[in-house]
């Protein structure tokens, strides 16, 4: 394929989807990593796209706006419940687990109300769901409160989580692109990274719409995760591609 033709194809792809990754270019155009990155750099110099971590963004792509917890609760409800049900089967009584912020994780928390586990969370909505349970040993980690997501973040939260260990950590995210796991807020990402680092097993609960998407703050890599759980609407080609990074289970 001639270079000009290759550059045009890259532009078509990035303008169609808003974002393109280096891995997608390598796979779809059958070129080397170096060639893909060089093409993106050239297109950026020409003002045709904007380089981002691991790929590029269309210059006409709309800016990401952080959605509130309430807004997120109204979308992908069936899929989130599927994921929550599947994830709950991974829990053993007596375990100490971390549950991060996010509406999928709130559905997951609902499945644990009658379980005998210790739950540590920095999510006020997760805490509110579990606080009436007589069987759960529940710990809410405080800090600076982010009303838009209901999460506690900041130095106090970081210091507390740094001193804890979990048998399993369950987190969600706003986007997965290539090997990158990302969220909107850097402080929330930092908390989730610490929780994952301090867990023996690491799980990501994420609906299928989050794949091949992007967000501002990359906080972890898929290859470091033990298992991703997603829903049945995920495209088979997307699933096959991301299984190159880690184990992905599709909730039934």
Buried (B, 14 or more C-beta within 10 A) or exposed (E): EEEEEBBEBBBEBBBEBBBBBBBBBBEEBEBEEEBBBEBBEEBBEEEBBBBBBBBBBBEEBEEBEBBEBEEBBEEBEEBBBBBBBBBBEBBEEEBBBBBBBBBBBBBBBBBBEEBBBBBBBBBBBBBEBBEEBEEBEBBBBEBEBBEBBBBBBBEEBBEBBEEBEBBBBBBBBBBBBBBBBBBBBEBBBBBBBBBBEBBEBBBBBBBBBBBBBBBBBBBBEBEBBBBBBBBEEBEEEBBEBBEEBBEBBBBE
